[in-house]
């Protein structure tokens, strides 16, 4: 399996409503060319989060994203209610019945296989070469091999897959920028863009339909080259028939161990992490207490989620317990947020002369950013456009209104029409069909003022 990160050549809206470029991180199976996991993150130029000149951000993918990819590889992807029925695993080329018998989690899932890799060829970036990713792979029994520096051919398959995703998926969405300025359309940033969560939803559905069930030119039978190419799901089914399938279910504790780790002290105020304070009454025995880890003193391992920073988890390895602590000002924000929104709020607060230690002010800025993004762009009253001088009239002149100047009739004052003294039978006959015999009765004479008079 190969894992790497690339620019998606696409613009989207982040949680605060800003237009940001997007970055894609994906894992590709070399045998079946299956996209086992993919995640989209916003990429920004970086913001200052302290009084120093050091900037955070820039690179969208974090260590947590690489760890999330590992968790997605081991977990079947559930079908979402609004997805097309073509995205179901049943009838997609996967051995659905055999997979359901081996793993009950495959019931009603999307058409994406679940593969526990034996080896991962990764990029030499600090996101994948960090301690958190290597430790998580060792926990799952996966060996890691870094690719050679400045050698794209060591990851040629995933590089080619990234190009296919851009040509088959990215270019059909608004906000497509292309790989450089020569391929960028006019006024791309002014288009109506999708949110990042919506684009990620589109990508997951496209992987199940447009990639896993699409014939791949490189997936041909070497012994029968004349046969048409196979889909990634069909190749996965062929290898499952020969090597079998062993499910790996991650428990809640296993998922916590896949999160990034920060070493922090527990004081009387709680845990201080990324300029935020977390506290819970369950932290009482750990306040100003030694953790027991060599060389750590009073610092405890704290697991955190950058995209769900409302809570953190302290790990007590001696008792085998986890203690959850909540952000103390979460009620002031009152909505879901992420580390990206916190960085934007911190930068806005510092521009106004504030301090990073003023959590209440930063939390209020986070709330205002989320509320402004929820309201959308500001709307003003429509103004009447100014008359435009179009010059001499070209072409035929418009026809004049023949009823111009004539007032509308007053229908309430119009009297009813008088009754017409006519023979109803004769009125119903067509002209020349009056075959009625003449009557000897005298015809009544019309009175003055009648229609016949």
C-alpha positions as CSV (number, residue, x, y, z in Angstrom):
1,X,0.0,0.0,0.0
2,X,1.1,3.5,-0.8
3,X,0.1,6.7,1.1
4,X,0.8,10.3,0.2
5,X,-0.7,13.8,0.1
6,X,-1.3,16.1,-2.8
7,X,-3.1,19.3,-3.7
8,X,-6.6,18.6,-5.0
9,X,-6.6,21.6,-7.4
10,X,-9.9,22.7,-5.9
11,X,-11.3,25.6,-3.9
12,X,-13.8,25.2,-1.1
13,X,-15.4,26.9,1.9
14,X,-14.1,26.1,5.4
15,X,-16.1,26.3,8.6
16,X,-15.8,30.0,8.8
17,X,-17.0,30.6,5.2
18,X,-13.5,31.5,3.8
19,X,-12.3,30.4,0.4
20,X,-9.4,28.0,0.9
21,X,-7.5,25.6,-1.4
22,X,-7.9,21.9,-0.6
23,X,-5.5,19.0,0.0
24,X,-6.1,15.3,-0.4
25,X,-4.5,12.5,1.5
26,X,-5.2,8.9,0.3
27,X,-4.1,5.3,0.7
28,X,-3.9,3.1,-2.4
29,X,-3.7,-0.7,-2.6
30,X,-1.1,-1.8,-5.1
31,X,-2.7,-5.1,-6.0
32,X,-6.3,-4.0,-6.7
33,X,-5.7,-0.3,-7.2
34,X,-8.4,0.3,-4.6
35,X,-8.7,3.6,-2.8
36,X,-9.1,2.4,0.8
37,X,-9.3,5.7,2.5
38,X,-9.2,9.4,1.5
39,X,-9.5,12.6,3.5
40,X,-9.8,16.3,2.3
41,X,-8.4,19.1,4.4
42,X,-8.2,22.9,4.0
43,X,-4.8,24.4,3.2
44,X,-4.1,27.9,4.3
45,X,-1.1,30.2,4.2
46,X,-0.7,30.0,8.0
47,X,-1.8,32.3,10.9
48,X,0.0,33.6,13.9
49,X,-1.2,32.0,17.1
50,X,1.2,33.7,19.6
51,X,3.0,36.9,20.3
52,X,6.1,35.6,18.4
53,X,6.5,35.6,14.7
54,X,6.0,31.9,14.4
55,X,3.1,30.9,12.3
56,X,0.9,27.8,12.4
57,X,-0.9,26.2,9.5
58,X,0.2,26.1,5.8
59,X,0.2,22.4,5.5
60,X,-3.3,21.0,5.7
61,X,-2.7,17.4,6.6
62,X,-1.8,16.7,10.2
63,X,-0.7,13.6,12.0
64,X,-4.3,13.0,13.0
65,X,-5.2,12.7,9.4
66,X,-2.7,9.9,8.8
67,X,-4.0,8.1,11.8
68,X,-7.5,8.5,10.6
69,X,-6.6,6.8,7.4
70,X,-5.4,3.8,9.3
71,X,-8.7,3.6,11.1
72,X,-10.7,3.9,7.9
73,X,-8.8,1.1,6.2
74,X,-9.8,-1.3,9.0
75,X,-13.5,-0.1,9.1
76,X,-16.2,-0.7,6.5
77,X,-17.7,2.5,5.1
78,X,-21.4,2.8,5.9
79,X,-23.9,3.9,3.3
80,X,-25.2,7.4,3.7
81,X,-29.0,7.9,3.2
82,X,-28.6,10.4,0.3
83,X,-26.2,8.3,-1.7
84,X,-27.1,6.5,-4.9
85,X,-28.0,2.8,-4.6
86,X,-25.2,2.1,-7.1
87,X,-22.7,2.8,-4.2
88,X,-23.8,-0.3,-2.3
89,X,-21.4,-3.1,-1.8
90,X,-24.1,-5.6,-2.8
91,X,-23.8,-6.1,-6.6
92,X,-20.7,-4.0,-7.0
93,X,-18.2,-6.9,-7.8
94,X,-17.3,-7.5,-4.2
95,X,-17.9,-11.0,-2.7
96,X,-20.7,-9.5,-0.6
97,X,-22.2,-12.7,0.9
98,X,-18.8,-14.1,1.9
99,X,-17.7,-10.8,3.5
100,X,-21.0,-10.5,5.5
101,X,-20.5,-14.1,6.8
102,X,-17.0,-13.2,7.9
103,X,-17.7,-9.7,9.2
104,X,-21.1,-8.5,10.2
105,X,-20.1,-4.9,9.8
106,X,-20.1,-5.3,6.0
107,X,-23.9,-5.5,6.1
108,X,-25.3,-2.6,4.1
109,X,-22.0,-0.9,3.5
110,X,-20.6,1.0,0.6
111,X,-18.7,-0.6,-2.3
112,X,-15.2,-0.1,-0.8
113,X,-13.1,-3.0,0.4
114,X,-11.5,-3.3,3.8
115,X,-7.8,-4.3,3.7
116,X,-5.3,-4.6,6.5
117,X,-2.0,-3.8,4.8
118,X,1.2,-5.7,5.4
119,X,3.4,-2.9,4.4
120,X,2.9,0.9,3.8
121,X,5.3,2.8,1.5
122,X,5.0,6.4,2.8
123,X,6.3,9.8,2.0
124,X,9.2,11.3,4.0
125,X,7.1,14.2,5.3
126,X,6.9,14.7,9.0
127,X,3.2,13.8,9.0
128,X,3.9,10.2,8.0
129,X,7.5,9.9,9.4
130,X,6.4,11.1,12.8
131,X,6.4,9.0,15.9
132,X,2.6,8.9,16.1
133,X,2.1,7.3,12.7
134,X,4.9,4.8,13.1
135,X,3.7,3.7,16.6
136,X,0.1,3.3,15.3
137,X,1.3,1.1,12.4
138,X,3.3,-1.0,14.9
139,X,0.2,-1.4,17.0
140,X,-1.7,-2.8,14.0
141,X,1.2,-5.0,12.9
142,X,2.0,-3.0,9.8
143,X,5.5,-2.5,8.6
144,X,6.5,0.9,7.3
145,X,9.0,1.6,4.5
146,X,9.9,5.2,3.6
147,X,10.3,6.1,-0.1
148,X,13.6,7.4,-1.4
149,X,14.1,11.2,-1.4
150,X,13.3,13.0,-4.7
151,X,12.2,9.7,-6.4
152,X,8.6,9.8,-7.5
153,X,8.9,6.4,-9.2
154,X,8.9,4.8,-5.7
155,X,5.3,5.9,-5.4
156,X,4.4,5.9,-9.0
157,X,1.0,4.2,-8.5
158,X,-0.4,6.7,-6.0
159,X,1.0,9.6,-8.0
160,X,-0.8,8.3,-11.1
161,X,-4.0,7.8,-9.0
162,X,-3.9,11.4,-7.8
163,X,-3.8,12.5,-11.5
164,X,-6.8,10.4,-12.2
165,X,-8.8,11.8,-9.3
166,X,-8.1,15.3,-10.5
167,X,-9.1,14.6,-14.1
168,X,-12.2,12.4,-13.2
169,X,-13.4,14.2,-10.1
170,X,-11.9,17.6,-9.4
171,X,-12.4,19.3,-12.7
172,X,-16.1,18.7,-12.7
173,X,-16.7,20.7,-9.5
174,X,-16.9,24.5,-9.2
175,X,-13.7,26.0,-8.0
176,X,-11.4,23.8,-10.1
177,X,-8.1,25.7,-10.4
178,X,-6.0,23.2,-12.4
179,X,-2.4,22.4,-11.7
180,X,-1.1,25.9,-12.6
181,X,-2.3,29.3,-13.7
182,X,-2.4,28.3,-17.3
183,X,-5.1,25.7,-16.6
184,X,-7.1,28.0,-14.2
185,X,-10.4,29.4,-15.4
186,X,-11.6,32.9,-15.2
187,X,-13.0,34.1,-11.8
188,X,-12.7,30.8,-10.1
189,X,-12.8,32.2,-6.6
190,X,-16.0,34.1,-7.4
191,X,-18.0,30.9,-8.2
192,X,-20.5,29.4,-5.8
193,X,-18.3,26.9,-4.0
194,X,-19.1,23.8,-1.9
195,X,-18.2,23.3,1.7
196,X,-15.4,21.0,2.6
197,X,-17.7,18.5,4.2
198,X,-19.8,18.4,1.1
199,X,-16.8,17.9,-1.2
200,X,-15.6,15.1,1.0
201,X,-19.1,13.5,0.8
202,X,-19.0,13.8,-3.0
203,X,-15.5,12.2,-3.0
204,X,-16.5,9.2,-0.8
205,X,-19.5,8.5,-3.1
206,X,-17.5,8.9,-6.2
207,X,-14.8,6.4,-4.9
208,X,-17.5,3.8,-4.4
209,X,-19.2,4.3,-7.8
210,X,-16.7,6.0,-10.2
211,X,-13.5,4.3,-9.1
212,X,-14.1,1.0,-7.4
213,X,-16.6,-0.1,-10.1
214,X,-14.8,1.4,-13.0
215,X,-12.6,-0.9,-15.2
216,X,-8.9,-0.1,-14.8
217,X,-6.6,-0.4,-17.8
218,X,-3.8,-1.9,-15.6
219,X,-6.0,-4.5,-14.1
220,X,-5.8,-7.1,-16.9
221,X,-5.3,-10.8,-16.6
222,X,-1.7,-11.5,-17.6
223,X,-2.6,-15.0,-18.8
224,X,-5.6,-13.7,-20.8
225,X,-4.6,-10.3,-22.2
226,X,-7.5,-10.2,-24.7
227,X,-10.1,-10.1,-21.9
228,X,-11.4,-6.7,-20.9
229,X,-9.9,-5.0,-17.9
230,X,-11.3,-5.6,-14.5
231,X,-12.5,-3.2,-11.8
232,X,-10.7,-2.8,-8.4
233,X,-13.6,-4.6,-6.7
234,X,-13.4,-7.6,-9.0
235,X,-9.6,-7.9,-8.5
236,X,-10.1,-7.7,-4.7
237,X,-12.7,-10.5,-4.9
238,X,-10.3,-12.7,-6.9
239,X,-7.6,-12.3,-4.3
240,X,-10.0,-12.8,-1.4
241,X,-10.9,-16.2,-3.0
242,X,-7.3,-17.2,-2.9
243,X,-5.9,-15.7,0.3
244,X,-9.0,-15.3,2.5
245,X,-10.3,-12.4,4.6
246,X,-9.6,-11.8,8.3
247,X,-11.6,-8.9,9.8
248,X,-10.0,-6.5,12.3
249,X,-12.5,-4.7,14.6
250,X,-11.1,-1.7,16.4
251,X,-12.4,-1.1,19.9
252,X,-13.1,2.3,21.5
253,X,-9.7,2.0,23.3
254,X,-7.9,1.2,20.0
255,X,-9.4,4.3,18.4
256,X,-8.2,6.4,21.3
257,X,-4.7,5.0,20.9
258,X,-4.7,6.1,17.3
259,X,-5.2,9.8,18.2
260,X,-2.2,12.1,18.6
261,X,-0.6,12.3,22.0
262,X,0.4,15.4,24.0
263,X,2.2,15.4,27.4
264,X,0.6,17.8,29.8
265,X,0.4,18.4,33.5
266,X,-2.8,18.3,35.5
267,X,-3.1,21.4,37.7
268,X,-5.9,22.7,39.9
269,X,-7.4,24.4,36.8
270,X,-7.2,21.2,34.7
271,X,-5.2,20.4,31.6
272,X,-3.8,23.2,29.5
273,X,-3.5,22.2,25.8
274,X,-3.1,24.5,22.7
275,X,-4.1,27.6,24.7
276,X,-7.2,25.9,26.0
277,X,-8.2,24.5,29.4
278,X,-9.9,21.2,29.9
279,X,-11.2,20.0,33.2
280,X,-13.4,17.3,34.8
281,X,-14.0,16.1,38.4
282,X,-12.4,12.7,37.4
283,X,-9.0,14.5,37.2
284,X,-8.8,14.9,40.9
285,X,-6.4,12.1,41.7
286,X,-4.0,13.2,38.9
287,X,-3.6,16.9,39.9
288,X,0.1,17.6,40.6
289,X,0.7,13.8,40.6
290,X,3.6,12.0,39.0
291,X,2.6,10.0,35.9
292,X,5.1,7.2,36.4
293,X,6.5,7.5,32.9
294,X,10.4,7.6,32.7
295,X,11.6,11.2,32.3
296,X,8.1,12.7,32.2
297,X,7.6,13.7,35.8
298,X,4.1,15.1,36.3
299,X,3.3,15.1,32.6
300,X,0.6,12.6,31.6
301,X,-0.2,11.3,28.0
302,X,-3.3,13.2,26.8
303,X,-5.0,12.1,23.5
304,X,-6.7,14.8,21.5
305,X,-8.6,15.1,18.2
306,X,-7.8,18.2,16.1
307,X,-11.3,18.1,14.5
308,X,-13.2,17.4,17.7
309,X,-11.3,19.6,20.2
310,X,-14.3,19.8,22.6
311,X,-12.8,17.1,24.8
312,X,-9.5,15.2,25.5
313,X,-8.6,11.9,27.1
314,X,-6.0,11.3,29.8
315,X,-4.5,7.8,29.8
316,X,-3.6,6.1,33.1
317,X,-1.4,3.2,32.0
318,X,-1.1,1.9,35.6
319,X,-4.8,1.5,36.2
320,X,-5.7,0.9,32.5
321,X,-8.3,3.7,32.6
322,X,-9.2,6.7,30.4
323,X,-10.4,10.0,31.9
324,X,-12.3,12.3,29.6
325,X,-12.0,16.1,30.2
326,X,-14.2,18.7,28.5
327,X,-13.3,22.2,27.3
328,X,-14.4,24.6,30.1
329,X,-15.9,27.2,27.7
330,X,-17.7,24.9,25.3
331,X,-21.1,26.3,26.4
332,X,-20.0,29.7,25.4
333,X,-19.3,28.4,21.8
334,X,-22.4,26.3,21.7
335,X,-21.6,24.5,18.5
336,X,-19.1,22.0,16.9
337,X,-15.8,23.5,15.9
338,X,-12.3,22.4,15.0
339,X,-8.7,23.4,15.5
340,X,-8.7,25.3,12.2
341,X,-11.5,27.6,13.4
342,X,-9.7,28.1,16.7
343,X,-6.5,29.2,14.8
344,X,-8.6,31.7,12.7
345,X,-10.2,33.1,15.8
346,X,-6.9,33.4,17.6
347,X,-5.4,35.3,14.7
348,X,-8.4,37.7,14.6
349,X,-8.2,38.2,18.3
350,X,-4.4,39.0,18.1
351,X,-5.0,41.5,15.3
352,X,-7.2,43.4,17.7
353,X,-4.5,43.6,20.3
354,X,-5.6,40.6,22.4
355,X,-3.7,37.9,24.1
356,X,-3.6,34.1,23.7
357,X,-4.4,33.6,27.4
358,X,-7.8,35.3,27.1
359,X,-9.7,32.1,26.3
360,X,-13.1,33.7,26.8
361,X,-12.5,36.3,24.2
362,X,-11.2,33.7,21.7
363,X,-14.2,31.4,22.4
364,X,-16.5,34.3,21.6
365,X,-14.6,35.0,18.4
366,X,-15.1,31.3,17.5
367,X,-18.8,31.6,18.1
368,X,-19.0,34.8,16.0
369,X,-17.1,33.1,13.1
370,X,-19.4,30.1,13.2
371,X,-22.5,32.3,13.4
372,X,-21.4,34.5,10.5
373,X,-20.6,31.4,8.4
374,X,-24.1,30.0,9.2
375,X,-25.8,33.3,8.1
376,X,-23.9,33.3,4.8
377,X,-22.9,36.4,2.9
378,X,-24.4,39.8,3.9
379,X,-27.5,40.8,1.9
380,X,-28.4,44.4,1.2
381,X,-31.6,46.0,-0.1
382,X,-31.7,45.8,-3.9
383,X,-31.3,49.2,-5.4
384,X,-33.1,50.4,-8.6
385,X,-30.6,50.3,-11.5
386,X,-29.8,53.6,-13.1
387,X,-31.1,54.2,-16.6
388,X,-28.6,53.3,-19.3
389,X,-28.2,55.4,-22.5
390,X,-28.2,52.9,-25.3
391,X,-27.9,55.5,-28.1
392,X,-29.9,55.3,-31.4
393,X,-32.5,52.6,-31.7
394,X,-31.3,49.8,-34.0
395,X,-33.8,47.5,-35.7
396,X,-37.6,47.8,-36.0
397,X,-39.3,50.2,-33.7
398,X,-41.6,48.7,-31.1
399,X,-45.3,48.7,-32.0
400,X,-47.5,51.3,-30.3
401,X,-50.2,50.3,-27.9
402,X,-53.6,50.9,-29.7
403,X,-55.4,51.1,-26.3
404,X,-53.0,53.8,-24.9
405,X,-55.0,56.6,-23.3
406,X,-58.3,54.7,-23.0
407,X,-59.3,54.2,-19.4
408,X,-60.2,50.8,-18.2
409,X,-64.0,50.1,-18.0
410,X,-65.8,50.1,-14.7
411,X,-67.2,46.6,-14.6
412,X,-69.3,47.2,-11.5
413,X,-71.4,49.9,-13.4
414,X,-72.1,47.9,-16.6
415,X,-75.8,47.0,-16.8
416,X,-76.9,43.5,-17.8
417,X,-77.9,42.9,-21.4
418,X,-81.6,42.6,-22.3
419,X,-83.2,39.2,-23.0
420,X,-83.4,38.3,-26.7
421,X,-86.8,37.1,-27.9
422,X,-85.5,34.3,-30.2
423,X,-86.4,30.7,-30.9
424,X,-83.9,28.6,-29.0
425,X,-84.5,25.6,-31.4
426,X,-83.6,27.7,-34.4
427,X,-80.5,29.1,-32.7
428,X,-79.1,25.6,-32.2
429,X,-79.4,24.6,-35.8
430,X,-76.7,25.1,-38.3
431,X,-77.3,27.4,-41.3
432,X,-79.4,25.7,-44.0
433,X,-80.8,23.0,-41.7
434,X,-84.1,24.7,-40.8
435,X,-86.4,21.7,-41.6
436,X,-89.0,22.7,-39.1
437,X,-92.5,22.7,-40.6
438,X,-94.1,26.1,-40.7
439,X,-96.5,26.7,-37.8
440,X,-100.1,28.0,-38.3
441,X,-99.9,29.8,-35.0
442,X,-99.5,33.5,-35.4
443,X,-96.0,34.8,-34.6
444,X,-95.9,37.4,-31.8
445,X,-95.0,40.9,-32.9
446,X,-91.9,42.4,-31.4
447,X,-92.4,45.1,-28.9
448,X,-90.8,48.4,-29.1
449,X,-87.3,48.4,-27.6
450,X,-86.7,44.8,-28.3
451,X,-83.7,43.3,-30.3
452,X,-85.7,42.6,-33.4
453,X,-87.2,46.1,-33.4
